[in-house]
Amino acid sequence: MARPGHSGRVTPGLVSNPEVKPAALEAPVGSERPCRGLQAGAGPLQQVGAPLMAPSIGSQIVYTLLFLIPLGSVTTYSSLARASGLHPRAVGRILARNPTPIVVPCHRVVRSDGRIGGYSMGGPEVKAALLRLEGVRLVRSNGSYLVHPSHIIDLASLLLDPPGDTEALSTAKPD
């Protein structure tokens, strides 16, 4: 339920209209460049951060955690739920109401069995196109897209044990 005077749909710096989809995303997954409209210039696709405003603390936490999922990787609803401290169904509802799909990369969250599931901005075909554009390997099985297991990360574990040179951090002297 939205607060009085608040639509419940907050857009961080963009005008969001669920009826309007980028034309590049309407191309079928098998087309040569299904998401060419997302590529700014000729350079490689890069992760974009955005100022976030969310209708709840839970939404703010979930949207912030999504930016920790690296390009070319996905996480599961249950892993995102553990990392956020929320129930998986609550996480699913928050992602379904994401006011800025693509900017807030909810397409990087999949089911525990690796199936990609739905996507509010055009369904599984668009979600598959976005994931492929980011370098995620997908296979088609029984009408569903499955993410190759090598691309699935446990976000909760990543938060507890981040990659990097932890020894260098522990020996660094403060400024």
N, C-alpha and C positions, 0 to 999 in steps of 0.2 A: 504494500500500500504506500502510495506517495505521500510525502509531507504536504500540508496545506501550502498552496502556491508553488508547488514543485511537481513537475510532470512525472518524475521518477526516471526520466530518460535524460541523462547528462552527457553532453558531448564535449570532449576535451579539445577545444580549439578548432573544431570542424563542424560543418553543418551536416548532419546525418539524416538521410531519408532512406528508409528501408526499401522503398519502391525503386530507387535509382541504383543501378549497379554499373560499375565500370564496364564499358563495352568489351574490353579485352578479356574479361572473365566470362563472357558469354560464349566464347569459342569452345568447342568440345575438347576434352582432355587429350585426345589423340592429335590435335592440330599442332602445327609446327612450333608456334610460340603462343600458348594459350593465355599467358598473363603478361604479354609484352607491355601493356599499359602500366604495369607496376615498376618497370625498370626505368629509372630516371637516367637519361643519358646512355652511354654505351658501356659504362662501368659495371662491375658485378653488383648483384643485389646485396644490400647492406641492411643490417638491423636498424630500425628507426625507433628512437625513444619519443615519448610524447608526454606532456603534462597531463596528469590524470585527475579527474574529478569523478567520484563515484557516489551513487546514492546511499551507500552504507559502508561501514568499516570492513565488513566481510568482502564486499566487492572491491574495495581499494586494495585489500591484501591479495586477493586472487589476481587482479589485474597487474599488480606489481610483480607477483611471482611469475606471471607469464613472460615477462621480459627477461627472466633468468634462463629460459629455455633457449639454447643456442640454435642458430640457423642450422638446418639439416638434422635436427633432433625433434623428438616429441616426448611427451610424458603422458601418463594416464590420469583419468579423473581421480582414481583412488590415491595416487601419489600426490597429486595437487591438493587433494582433501587432507592428507596427512600433513603436508607442509603448511597448509593454511589453518589447520585446526578445525575445519568445517566438515560437515557431512558431505559425502560424494554427491548426493542429490542436490544439496544447496549449491555446491560448486557448479553442477550442471545447469541449474537455473540461472546462476550469475553469468555463466558463459553464454547461455541462450539469449540473455538480455544485453549483451555487450553492445554498446551504442556505436562502437567504431571497429568493426571487424577489419582485419588486416593490420591496422595501426596497433591495436591491442591484440596480439597474435593468438586468439582462442583456437585457431585452426591447428595449433600444435598440441592439442589435447585429444587423446584417443581412448578408446575403451581398453579394458584390461586384457582382452583377447587379441588386441592389435587392430581390430576393425576401426576404421576412421570415424564412423558415425555420421551424424548430420552436421549441417552448417547453415546458420541463419542467413547467410548472404548468397544463397544459390544451391544449397544442398551438397551432397557428397562429391559430385563432379567438380565443383568449384574448389572444395576443400582439397581434393586429390591434386588438382592443378597447382594450387598454392604450395602444397607439400613437395610436389615434384620440382617446382621452380626453386625451392629452397634446398634441393638435393636429397630429399627423403626417397628411399626406394620403396615402391609399392608394388604389390601383386594383386591381381584380380582373382577372387575365389568365390564361387557360388553367388555371383552378383554383388559381392562386397569388395571394397578395397581393404587390403591388409598392409600394415606397415612392417617392413623387415625388422626383426627383433634388434638388430644392431643399431637401429635409430632410436630405440625407446630408452629414455633415461629415467632413473628414479629421482625425481626432484627433491624429495625429502632427504635422501642420502647425500645428494649434491650440496644441500644446505649445511649438512652436518660435517661433511668431509670435502670441501671445495678443492678442485684441482689447482696445481700451482706449486711454487717453491715455498713450502711452509717453513723450511729451515732458514731460508733467507729472511723471511718475515720475523722469525723469532730472534735472529741475531742482529737485526737492524737497530740502529741507535736512533732515538727520537731527536727531532730537530731542536 
